[in-house]
């Protein structure tokens, strides 16, 4: 069983379109994340939810909107896609904060290409 | 002060050699330092982690060395193998925080 699964794995879409990426974790974790990894491999956190509550909301365009229907799911909706949004988007989860040395578990990524 | 600086950006090592990747931080409140390994087409996965109360942690061929006074930590891969070829990220976090501060990554290539 995949611990953190995200769909779709590949997405090619035109500028201006709206798209969503779905994420589910079956680890029973309280915290979920969305990361963006650019072509230079830099990992940038976008959002984090803990028990369905938004706890990290980094400086990202408001075209990006996360939604957590329950603590096992965290979806990412992107409006009016731009060329610069092309990247790999990773969903991740962890049991909680890091004072206990908790680990982040990543999904396999969603490759978004905007043309 | 929130940054974690990682070097080198890329590294080529011969099979059987020692791979060394370094990270430096400024924030003395950081108390958790993990290393993640990412293979092409996959998400990062935890490799090994250390807390500042120890100076070294070893798991198999992988060792973290931690220098609290210098605010530096490094990953050593002994007897490097082609299967170790991946991108390696260091990271740091503090206290009851939900956010890891990530290094920029090191692309490691092990030549057969």
Interface residues (C-beta under 8 A of the other chain):
Chain A: X4 X31 X40 X41 X42 X43 X45 X48 X50 X55 X56 X90 X92 X94 X96 X97 X98 X99 X101 X103 X104 X105 X106 X107 X108 X109
Chain B: X31 X32 X34 X36 X38 X41 X42 X43 X44 X45 X46 X49 X51 X87 X89 X93 X94 X95 X96 X97 X98 X99 X100 X102 X104 X105 X107
